[in-house]
Amino acid sequence: MRMQGSIERLRERAAVEGLLDVAYANADSPYGKLLLARTPQGLVKLSLPNYNHDEVLIELAEHVSPRVLEAPARLDEVRRQLDLYFEGKSHDFDLPLDWQLTTGFREKVQRAIARIPYGETRSYTEMATKAGNERAVRAAGTACGTNPLPIVVPCHRVLQSSGALGGYGGGLPMKQALLEFEGVLDGRARK
């Protein structure tokens, strides 16, 4: 117990002294462990269960700041909102987001995805159009695949024009399960 208190004091001191640029914590979900990371600007990364979380932390250290520290209390609100979502008690996230892991066309697509309402879907073509280039459908798919904030920025709600699922960083079973949970799919397998 004493050791835990010391670690918590060190975390707080690092934050107070400006030595903590990225706080991270794990969160449980119906699909497995998520890795959450935030900066002072907001949630910067949500990593799905099938990703190597150690590699994600290295990526954060390389692309955001080497000052990455486990600080679960700084992600309490993110975990609370995710819990409410997974319990079906909330359909929206009201979190500050830090978009620094995305740029250009990908960022435009991801910001458009963030506006897709719960229980609705859009096509990759629609996302490309909203981002300013209706012919950049593959690039819109890449923007979905590189989304640093899945679930919160709900790329699972983007489908092929035919209604087929397309791809998903968490795997197609997870995409299908999220869409079924939101009432978009009726449980039939869709490729």
Secondary structure, 3 states (H helix, E strand, C coil): CHHHHHHHHHHHHHHHCCCCCEEEEEECCCCCCEEEEEECCEEEEEECCCCCHHHHHHHHHHHCCCCEEECHHHHHHHHHHHHHHHCCCCCCCCCCECCCCCCHHHHHHHHHHCCCCCCCCEEHHHHHHHCCCCCCHHHHHHHHHCCCCCCCCCHHHEECCCCCCCCCCCCHHHHHHHHHHCCCCCCCCCC
